[in-house]
Amino acid sequence: MLEVFLVALRLGLTSFGGPVAHLGYFREEYVARRKWLDEATYADLVALCQFLPGPASSQVGMAIGILRAGIPGAVVAWVGFTLPSAIALVIFAYGLAAFSTADAAWLHGLKVCAVAVVAQAVWGMARSLAPDRTRATLAIGVAIAALTWHGALAQVVMIAAAGLIGWRVVAIGATADGQAPALRVGRGVAVAALVIFFALLVLLPIAVEIDDARWLGVADSFYRAGSLVFGGGHVVLPLLHAEVVEPGWVSNAAFVAGYGAAQAVPGPLFTFAAYLGAVMQQPPNGIAGATLALVTIFLPAFLLVVGTLPFWNALRANRQMRAALAGVNAGVVGLLLAALYTPVWTSAIETPPDVALALAAFAALAFWKVPPWAVVVATAVAAALVG
């Protein structure tokens, strides 16, 4: 377990670039260097975690932790990979509060950089997840729906509808490649994990209706965000915005600024939840709010990895399930496209120089392959210089 933790911690300190880059770092460390698993098993783990809602790279790390050190290995793998970026974002949150930097030019630069980062995510995901006319049309349809219908329920309905449409109309190959990962998780433990996952998804909203305690509302919102977002990373943005900005827990300016700062740290983007928990305008906030938000947004990912590993072979062999997943992935592109406009663009782009700065940041990310953290720093400095 100590070995798993230390390796994950090193990855958490150095893995810049988002989920796709994380999977590259993982392959180099776990497959090529340490040989904890072979290429085929690693590819199957990636496929499983892409199938599940939640942060795919973190789920791959959890699964490798299980392979190496059992279910406790999944916990320490998550802690090591997540802690560095979570701590950095909580420090950033305290810095915003301590120095009253809400109107600082460099902070506006973070918002502008978020436009470029999300635009690159839309562009890259569209090419891989909506490569044909059917899925591209589905993505555009979801984007139109997301721009005209708001709220947490809307996100769930759109994802479910995209999966249903994909099941009916998306063409998928007859067989899947490779073998299922040979991970020893008992079916009884797996079923228990799935029962807990669905029980919390149903019972937390009921508990909020019975008791209006603020911590219950926060736990419900972040657990639901972690449970219902396919694609991970940037895709959680619109759902989190609906959960924390629309009720007035976090201001829109603080939300977008934190999202920009999240691009400058390594590790999973879901640690943005720690920042949101820390900057909430009423308790639970600070360290307690950050811890509650962080644990509850990642808990569904842990339960789903433990709960699905023994059943993955049957799922991946089902052609209809893979077609439905293809539809869900296309819907994810549409949600992200809508999020690019609001809240990201509408809260950051105010003048022509803002557009110019966003274009420069996008070119650096997409064409020159500059590390995201460097683009974030450069954009903040440029915005500060321009004033």
The 8 nearest C-alpha neighbors of each residue, nearest first, counted from 0:
[[1, 3, 2, 72, 68, 4, 75, 71],
 [0, 2, 4, 3, 5, 75, 6, 72],
 [1, 3, 5, 0, 4, 6, 7, 68],
 [4, 2, 0, 6, 1, 5, 76, 7],
 [5, 3, 1, 75, 7, 76, 79, 2],
 [6, 4, 8, 2, 7, 3, 1, 9],
 [5, 7, 9, 3, 8, 4, 2, 10],
 [6, 8, 79, 80, 10, 4, 76, 9],
 [9, 7, 79, 11, 5, 80, 10, 6],
 [8, 10, 12, 6, 11, 7, 5, 13],
 [11, 9, 7, 13, 8, 14, 12, 80],
 [10, 12, 80, 8, 266, 9, 13, 14],
 [11, 13, 9, 10, 265, 83, 14, 8],
 [12, 14, 10, 11, 265, 15, 9, 266],
 [15, 13, 265, 10, 266, 11, 21, 12],
 [16, 14, 265, 13, 17, 266, 264, 20],
 [15, 17, 20, 371, 370, 14, 21, 18],
 [16, 18, 20, 19, 21, 15, 267, 268],
 [19, 17, 21, 56, 20, 22, 232, 55],
 [20, 18, 22, 21, 17, 23, 16, 56],
 [19, 21, 23, 16, 22, 18, 17, 24],
 [22, 20, 18, 24, 23, 19, 14, 25],
 [23, 21, 25, 19, 20, 24, 56, 26],
 [22, 24, 20, 26, 21, 25, 27, 19],
 [23, 25, 21, 27, 22, 26, 28, 20],
 [26, 24, 22, 28, 23, 27, 29, 21],
 [25, 27, 30, 23, 29, 28, 24, 22],
 [26, 28, 31, 24, 25, 30, 29, 32],
 [29, 27, 32, 25, 26, 30, 31, 33],
 [28, 30, 33, 26, 35, 25, 34, 27],
 [31, 29, 34, 26, 36, 27, 37, 32],
 [32, 30, 27, 34, 28, 33, 29, 26],
 [31, 33, 28, 34, 30, 27, 29, 26],
 [32, 34, 29, 35, 30, 28, 31, 36],
 [35, 33, 30, 36, 29, 31, 32, 37],
 [34, 36, 33, 29, 30, 37, 67, 63],
 [37, 35, 34, 30, 40, 41, 29, 38],
 [38, 36, 40, 39, 30, 41, 34, 35],
 [37, 39, 41, 40, 42, 30, 36, 26],
 [40, 38, 42, 41, 37, 43, 177, 178],
 [41, 39, 180, 43, 42, 37, 38, 44],
 [40, 42, 44, 38, 43, 39, 37, 45],
 [43, 41, 39, 45, 40, 44, 38, 46],
 [44, 42, 46, 40, 45, 41, 180, 179],
 [43, 45, 41, 47, 46, 42, 59, 40],
 [44, 46, 42, 48, 43, 47, 49, 59],
 [45, 47, 43, 49, 44, 48, 42, 50],
 [48, 46, 44, 50, 45, 49, 43, 51],
 [47, 49, 55, 51, 50, 45, 46, 58],
 [50, 48, 46, 47, 51, 55, 45, 230],
 [49, 51, 47, 48, 46, 324, 52, 229],
 [52, 50, 48, 49, 53, 47, 229, 303],
 [53, 51, 229, 228, 227, 226, 230, 50],
 [52, 54, 231, 225, 300, 228, 229, 55],
 [55, 53, 231, 57, 56, 232, 58, 269],
 [56, 54, 58, 48, 57, 49, 53, 231],
 [55, 57, 59, 58, 18, 54, 22, 21],
 [58, 56, 60, 59, 55, 54, 61, 77],
 [57, 59, 61, 55, 60, 56, 48, 62],
 [60, 58, 62, 56, 61, 57, 45, 44],
 [59, 61, 57, 63, 58, 62, 76, 64],
 [60, 62, 73, 58, 64, 59, 63, 76],
 [63, 61, 65, 59, 64, 60, 58, 73],
 [64, 62, 66, 60, 65, 61, 67, 59],
 [63, 65, 72, 73, 61, 67, 62, 66],
 [66, 64, 69, 70, 62, 73, 72, 63],
 [67, 65, 63, 64, 182, 68, 69, 62],
 [66, 68, 64, 65, 63, 69, 72, 35],
 [69, 67, 72, 65, 64, 0, 66, 71],
 [68, 70, 65, 72, 71, 66, 67, 64],
 [69, 71, 65, 73, 72, 68, 74, 64],
 [72, 70, 74, 73, 69, 75, 68, 65],
 [73, 71, 64, 68, 70, 65, 69, 75],
 [72, 74, 61, 64, 76, 65, 70, 71],
 [75, 73, 71, 77, 72, 76, 78, 70],
 [74, 76, 78, 4, 72, 77, 73, 79],
 [77, 75, 73, 4, 79, 7, 74, 78],
 [78, 76, 74, 80, 75, 79, 81, 61],
 [79, 77, 75, 81, 76, 80, 82, 74],
 [80, 78, 8, 7, 4, 76, 77, 81],
 [79, 81, 11, 7, 8, 77, 78, 82],
 [82, 80, 78, 79, 77, 83, 266, 84],
 [81, 83, 85, 78, 84, 79, 86, 80],
 [84, 82, 86, 85, 81, 12, 11, 87],
 [83, 85, 87, 86, 264, 82, 266, 265],
 [84, 86, 82, 270, 88, 87, 83, 273],
 [87, 85, 89, 83, 84, 88, 82, 90],
 [86, 88, 84, 90, 85, 89, 91, 83],
 [89, 87, 91, 85, 274, 90, 86, 84],
 [90, 88, 92, 274, 86, 91, 87, 277],
 [89, 91, 93, 87, 88, 92, 94, 86],
 [92, 90, 88, 94, 89, 93, 87, 95],
 [93, 91, 89, 95, 94, 90, 274, 278],
 [94, 92, 90, 96, 95, 91, 97, 89],
 [95, 93, 91, 97, 92, 96, 98, 90],
 [94, 96, 92, 93, 100, 97, 98, 99],
 [95, 97, 93, 94, 99, 98, 92, 100],
 [98, 96, 94, 95, 99, 93, 100, 92],
 [97, 99, 100, 95, 96, 94, 93, 101],
 [100, 98, 96, 101, 95, 97, 102, 94],
 [99, 101, 103, 98, 102, 95, 106, 96],
 [100, 102, 99, 103, 95, 106, 253, 252],
 [101, 103, 100, 104, 106, 107, 99, 105],
 [104, 102, 100, 106, 105, 101, 107, 383],
 [103, 105, 383, 107, 106, 386, 382, 108],
 [106, 104, 379, 383, 108, 382, 107, 103],
 [107, 105, 109, 108, 103, 104, 256, 379],
 [106, 108, 104, 110, 105, 109, 111, 103],
 [109, 107, 379, 105, 382, 111, 106, 110],
 [110, 108, 259, 112, 106, 107, 111, 379],
 [109, 111, 113, 107, 347, 256, 108, 112],
 [112, 110, 108, 347, 114, 113, 109, 357],
 [111, 113, 109, 115, 114, 110, 375, 357],
 [112, 114, 259, 116, 110, 111, 115, 117],
 [115, 113, 112, 111, 117, 116, 343, 344],
 [116, 114, 361, 118, 112, 113, 357, 117],
 [117, 115, 113, 119, 118, 114, 120, 112],
 [116, 118, 120, 119, 114, 115, 113, 339],
 [119, 117, 115, 121, 120, 116, 114, 122],
 [118, 120, 122, 116, 117, 121, 123, 115],
 [119, 121, 117, 123, 118, 122, 124, 116],
 [122, 120, 118, 124, 119, 123, 125, 336],
 [121, 123, 119, 125, 120, 124, 118, 126],
 [124, 122, 120, 126, 125, 121, 119, 127],
 [123, 125, 127, 121, 126, 128, 122, 120],
 [126, 124, 129, 128, 122, 123, 127, 121],
 [125, 127, 130, 124, 123, 129, 128, 122],
 [126, 128, 124, 125, 130, 129, 123, 122],
 [127, 129, 125, 329, 124, 328, 130, 126],
 [128, 130, 134, 135, 125, 329, 131, 126],
 [131, 129, 126, 127, 128, 135, 125, 134],
 [132, 130, 133, 134, 129, 135, 136, 128],
 [133, 131, 135, 134, 136, 130, 129, 137],
 [134, 132, 136, 135, 131, 137, 169, 168],
 [133, 135, 129, 137, 136, 329, 132, 131],
 [136, 134, 129, 138, 132, 137, 133, 131],
 [137, 135, 139, 133, 134, 138, 132, 140],
 [138, 136, 134, 140, 135, 139, 141, 133],
 [137, 139, 333, 330, 329, 135, 141, 136],
 [138, 140, 142, 136, 141, 137, 333, 143],
 [139, 141, 137, 143, 142, 138, 136, 144],
 [140, 142, 333, 144, 138, 143, 139, 330],
 [143, 141, 333, 139, 337, 145, 334, 140],
 [144, 142, 140, 146, 141, 145, 139, 147],
 [143, 145, 141, 147, 142, 146, 148, 140],
 [146, 144, 142, 148, 147, 143, 141, 337],
 [147, 145, 143, 144, 337, 148, 142, 149],
 [146, 148, 144, 145, 143, 149, 142, 337],
 [149, 147, 145, 144, 146, 153, 150, 143],
 [150, 148, 153, 145, 147, 151, 146, 241],
 [149, 151, 153, 152, 241, 154, 148, 238],
 [150, 152, 153, 154, 241, 238, 242, 155],
 [153, 151, 155, 154, 150, 156, 149, 157],
 [152, 154, 156, 150, 151, 155, 149, 157],
 [153, 155, 157, 152, 151, 156, 158, 238],
 [154, 156, 152, 158, 153, 157, 159, 227],
 [157, 155, 159, 153, 158, 154, 160, 152],
 [158, 156, 160, 154, 159, 155, 161, 153],
 [159, 157, 161, 155, 160, 156, 327, 330],
 [158, 160, 156, 162, 157, 161, 155, 163],
 [161, 159, 163, 157, 162, 158, 156, 164],
 [162, 160, 327, 326, 158, 164, 163, 159],
 [161, 163, 323, 327, 326, 165, 159, 160],
 [164, 162, 160, 166, 165, 161, 323, 159],
 [163, 165, 161, 167, 166, 162, 168, 160],
 [326, 166, 164, 323, 169, 162, 168, 167],
 [165, 167, 323, 322, 163, 164, 319, 168],
 [166, 168, 164, 165, 169, 163, 322, 323],
 [167, 169, 165, 166, 164, 170, 133, 322],
 [170, 168, 165, 322, 166, 171, 167, 326],
 [169, 171, 168, 322, 172, 165, 167, 166],
 [172, 170, 322, 169, 173, 318, 321, 319],
 [173, 171, 174, 170, 175, 318, 321, 322],
 [172, 174, 318, 171, 175, 316, 317, 170],
 [175, 173, 172, 316, 176, 318, 317, 171],
 [174, 176, 316, 315, 177, 173, 172, 318],
 [177, 175, 174, 178, 43, 315, 316, 39],
 [178, 176, 39, 175, 179, 43, 42, 40],
 [177, 179, 180, 43, 176, 39, 40, 312],
 [178, 180, 312, 43, 181, 311, 177, 40],
 [181, 179, 40, 182, 43, 178, 44, 41],
 [182, 180, 179, 183, 40, 66, 309, 178],
 [181, 183, 66, 180, 184, 308, 65, 309],
 [184, 182, 185, 181, 66, 309, 69, 65],
 [183, 185, 182, 309, 186, 189, 188, 308],
 [184, 186, 188, 187, 189, 183, 309, 190],
 [185, 187, 189, 188, 190, 309, 184, 306],
 [186, 188, 190, 189, 185, 191, 184, 192],
 [189, 187, 191, 185, 186, 190, 192, 184],
 [188, 190, 306, 186, 192, 187, 191, 305],
 [189, 191, 193, 187, 192, 188, 306, 186],
 [192, 190, 194, 188, 189, 193, 187, 195],
 [191, 193, 306, 189, 302, 195, 190, 194],
 [192, 194, 196, 190, 306, 195, 191, 197],
 [195, 193, 191, 197, 196, 192, 198, 190],
 [196, 194, 198, 192, 193, 197, 199, 191],
 [197, 195, 193, 194, 199, 198, 302, 192],
 [196, 198, 200, 194, 199, 195, 201, 193],
 [199, 197, 195, 201, 200, 196, 202, 194],
 [200, 198, 202, 201, 197, 203, 196, 195],
 [199, 201, 197, 198, 202, 203, 196, 223],
 [202, 200, 198, 199, 203, 204, 197, 205],
 [203, 201, 199, 205, 204, 198, 200, 206],
 [202, 204, 206, 205, 219, 199, 201, 200],
 [205, 203, 207, 206, 202, 219, 201, 208],
 [206, 204, 202, 208, 207, 203, 209, 201],
 [207, 205, 203, 209, 208, 204, 210, 202],
 [208, 206, 204, 210, 211, 205, 209, 216],
 [207, 209, 205, 206, 210, 211, 204, 203],
 [210, 208, 206, 207, 205, 211, 204, 212],
 [211, 209, 207, 212, 208, 206, 215, 205],
 [210, 212, 207, 213, 208, 209, 216, 215],
 [213, 211, 215, 210, 214, 216, 207, 217],
 [212, 214, 216, 215, 211, 217, 283, 282],
 [215, 213, 217, 216, 212, 283, 218, 282],
 [216, 214, 218, 213, 217, 212, 207, 219],
 [215, 217, 219, 213, 214, 218, 207, 220],
 [218, 216, 214, 220, 215, 219, 221, 213],
 [217, 219, 215, 221, 216, 220, 295, 222],
 [220, 218, 216, 222, 203, 217, 221, 223],
 [221, 219, 217, 223, 218, 222, 242, 216],
 [220, 222, 296, 224, 223, 218, 219, 295],
 [223, 221, 296, 295, 225, 219, 224, 220],
 [222, 224, 226, 220, 221, 225, 219, 227],
 [225, 223, 221, 222, 226, 227, 228, 238],
 [224, 226, 296, 222, 223, 53, 227, 299],
 [227, 225, 223, 299, 224, 228, 222, 52],
 [226, 228, 224, 225, 52, 223, 229, 155],
 [227, 229, 52, 53, 235, 226, 225, 224],
 [230, 228, 52, 231, 53, 227, 331, 51],
 [229, 231, 234, 228, 52, 232, 331, 53],
 [232, 230, 54, 53, 234, 229, 235, 55],
 [231, 233, 268, 234, 235, 54, 269, 230],
 [232, 234, 235, 236, 231, 117, 335, 268],
 [233, 235, 236, 232, 231, 335, 230, 228],
 [234, 236, 233, 238, 237, 228, 239, 232],
 [235, 237, 239, 234, 233, 238, 240, 338],
 [238, 236, 240, 239, 338, 235, 241, 234],
 [239, 237, 241, 240, 235, 236, 224, 151],
 [240, 238, 242, 236, 241, 237, 235, 243],
 [239, 241, 237, 244, 238, 242, 243, 236],
 [242, 240, 238, 239, 245, 150, 243, 244],
 [241, 243, 239, 240, 220, 244, 238, 245],
 [242, 244, 248, 240, 249, 246, 245, 241],
 [245, 243, 249, 247, 240, 246, 250, 248],
 [244, 246, 247, 241, 243, 242, 240, 248],
 [247, 245, 244, 248, 243, 242, 241, 249],
 [248, 246, 244, 245, 249, 243, 250, 280],
 [247, 249, 243, 279, 246, 280, 244, 250],
 [250, 248, 244, 279, 247, 243, 280, 251],
 [251, 249, 253, 252, 244, 254, 247, 248],
 [250, 252, 254, 253, 244, 255, 249, 346],
 [253, 251, 254, 250, 255, 256, 346, 101],
 [252, 254, 256, 250, 251, 255, 257, 249],
 [255, 253, 251, 257, 252, 256, 250, 258],
 [254, 256, 258, 257, 252, 253, 110, 259],
 [257, 255, 253, 259, 110, 258, 254, 109],
 [258, 256, 260, 259, 254, 255, 253, 261],
 [257, 259, 255, 261, 256, 260, 254, 113],
 [258, 260, 109, 113, 256, 257, 261, 110],
 [261, 259, 257, 262, 258, 263, 256, 109],
 [260, 262, 258, 259, 263, 264, 257, 271],
 [261, 263, 260, 259, 264, 372, 371, 375],
 [264, 262, 372, 261, 260, 375, 371, 265],
 [263, 265, 84, 261, 262, 372, 266, 15],
 [266, 264, 15, 14, 84, 13, 12, 11],
 [265, 267, 11, 14, 84, 81, 80, 15],
 [268, 266, 269, 270, 81, 57, 265, 17],
 [267, 269, 232, 270, 271, 261, 266, 17],
 [268, 270, 271, 267, 272, 232, 54, 296],
 [271, 269, 272, 85, 268, 273, 267, 293],
 [270, 272, 269, 274, 273, 268, 261, 275],
 [273, 271, 270, 275, 274, 293, 292, 269],
 [274, 272, 289, 293, 276, 270, 271, 275],
 [275, 273, 277, 89, 271, 88, 272, 276],
 [276, 274, 272, 278, 277, 273, 279, 271],
 [275, 277, 289, 288, 273, 284, 274, 292],
 [276, 278, 285, 284, 289, 274, 288, 275],
 [279, 277, 275, 276, 92, 284, 280, 274],
 [280, 278, 249, 284, 248, 281, 276, 277],
 [279, 281, 248, 278, 249, 282, 284, 247],
 [280, 282, 279, 283, 284, 248, 278, 213],
 [283, 281, 284, 280, 279, 288, 213, 214],
 [282, 284, 288, 287, 214, 281, 213, 285],
 [285, 283, 288, 282, 277, 279, 276, 287],
 [284, 286, 277, 288, 287, 289, 278, 276],
 [285, 287, 289, 288, 277, 290, 284, 89],
 [288, 286, 290, 289, 285, 284, 283, 291],
 [287, 289, 284, 276, 283, 291, 277, 285],
 [288, 290, 276, 273, 277, 286, 292, 287],
 [289, 291, 293, 287, 288, 292, 294, 286],
 [292, 290, 288, 294, 293, 289, 295, 287],
 [293, 291, 289, 295, 276, 290, 272, 294],
 [292, 294, 273, 290, 272, 296, 291, 295],
 [295, 293, 297, 291, 296, 292, 298, 290],
 [294, 296, 222, 298, 292, 297, 293, 221],
 [295, 297, 225, 222, 221, 293, 294, 298],
 [298, 296, 300, 294, 295, 299, 225, 293],
 [297, 299, 295, 301, 300, 296, 294, 302],
 [300, 298, 302, 226, 301, 297, 225, 303],
 [301, 299, 303, 297, 298, 53, 302, 304],
 [302, 300, 298, 304, 299, 303, 305, 297],
 [301, 303, 299, 192, 305, 300, 304, 306],
 [304, 302, 306, 300, 305, 301, 307, 299],
 [305, 303, 301, 306, 307, 302, 308, 300],
 [304, 306, 302, 303, 189, 307, 308, 301],
 [307, 305, 189, 303, 192, 193, 304, 302],
 [306, 308, 310, 304, 309, 305, 303, 311],
 [307, 309, 311, 310, 305, 306, 304, 182],
 [310, 308, 307, 311, 186, 184, 189, 185],
 [311, 309, 307, 308, 312, 313, 314, 306],
 [310, 312, 314, 308, 313, 309, 307, 315],
 [311, 313, 179, 315, 314, 310, 316, 178],
 [314, 312, 316, 311, 315, 310, 317, 179],
 [315, 313, 311, 317, 316, 312, 310, 320],
 [316, 314, 312, 317, 313, 311, 175, 321],
 [315, 317, 313, 314, 175, 318, 312, 174],
 [318, 316, 314, 320, 315, 319, 321, 313],
 [317, 319, 321, 320, 316, 173, 322, 171],
 [318, 320, 322, 321, 317, 166, 323, 171],
 [321, 319, 323, 317, 322, 318, 324, 314],
 [320, 322, 324, 318, 323, 319, 325, 317],
 [323, 321, 166, 319, 325, 324, 320, 165],
 [322, 324, 166, 162, 165, 320, 326, 325],
 [323, 325, 327, 321, 326, 322, 162, 328],
 [326, 324, 322, 328, 323, 327, 165, 321],
 [165, 325, 327, 162, 161, 323, 329, 324],
 [326, 328, 162, 324, 330, 161, 329, 325],
 [329, 327, 331, 325, 330, 326, 128, 324],
 [330, 328, 138, 326, 332, 129, 331, 327],
 [331, 329, 138, 327, 333, 328, 332, 161],
 [330, 332, 328, 334, 329, 333, 335, 327],
 [331, 333, 335, 329, 330, 334, 138, 125],
 [332, 334, 142, 138, 141, 336, 330, 331],
 [335, 333, 331, 337, 142, 336, 332, 338],
 [334, 336, 338, 332, 337, 333, 234, 339],
 [335, 337, 333, 339, 338, 334, 142, 121],
 [336, 338, 142, 334, 339, 335, 340, 146],
 [339, 337, 335, 341, 340, 336, 237, 342],
 [340, 338, 336, 343, 337, 341, 344, 117],
 [341, 339, 344, 338, 337, 343, 342, 345],
 [342, 340, 338, 343, 345, 339, 344, 337],
 [341, 343, 345, 346, 338, 344, 340, 339],
 [342, 344, 341, 339, 346, 345, 114, 340],
 [345, 343, 340, 347, 346, 348, 341, 339],
 [344, 346, 341, 342, 347, 343, 348, 340],
 [345, 347, 344, 343, 342, 348, 252, 255],
 [348, 346, 110, 111, 344, 345, 343, 349],
 [349, 347, 353, 344, 345, 350, 346, 354],
 [348, 350, 347, 353, 351, 346, 345, 354],
 [349, 351, 353, 352, 348, 354, 355, 347],
 [350, 352, 354, 353, 355, 349, 348, 356],
 [353, 351, 355, 354, 350, 356, 349, 357],
 [352, 354, 356, 350, 351, 355, 348, 357],
 [355, 353, 351, 357, 352, 356, 358, 348],
 [356, 354, 352, 358, 353, 357, 359, 351],
 [355, 357, 359, 353, 358, 354, 352, 360],
 [356, 358, 360, 354, 115, 359, 355, 111],
 [359, 357, 361, 355, 360, 356, 354, 362],
 [358, 360, 356, 362, 361, 357, 355, 363],
 [359, 361, 357, 363, 358, 362, 115, 356],
 [360, 362, 115, 358, 364, 363, 359, 365],
 [363, 361, 359, 365, 366, 364, 360, 358],
 [364, 362, 367, 360, 361, 369, 365, 366],
 [365, 363, 368, 361, 369, 362, 366, 367],
 [364, 366, 362, 368, 361, 363, 367, 119],
 [367, 365, 362, 368, 363, 364, 361, 369],
 [366, 368, 363, 369, 364, 365, 362, 370],
 [369, 367, 364, 366, 365, 363, 370, 371],
 [368, 370, 364, 363, 367, 371, 374, 373],
 [371, 369, 373, 372, 368, 16, 374, 364],
 [372, 370, 374, 373, 16, 375, 262, 369],
 [371, 373, 263, 375, 374, 370, 262, 376],
 [372, 374, 376, 371, 375, 370, 377, 369],
 [375, 373, 371, 377, 372, 376, 378, 360],
 [376, 374, 372, 378, 373, 377, 263, 112],
 [375, 377, 373, 379, 374, 378, 380, 372],
 [378, 376, 374, 380, 379, 375, 381, 373],
 [379, 377, 381, 375, 380, 108, 376, 374],
 [378, 380, 108, 105, 382, 376, 381, 377],
 [379, 381, 383, 377, 378, 382, 105, 376],
 [382, 380, 378, 384, 383, 379, 377, 385],
 [381, 383, 108, 385, 379, 105, 380, 384],
 [384, 382, 105, 104, 386, 380, 381, 385],
 [385, 383, 381, 386, 382, 380, 104, 105],
 [384, 386, 382, 383, 381, 104, 380, 352],
 [385, 383, 384, 104, 382, 105, 103, 381]]
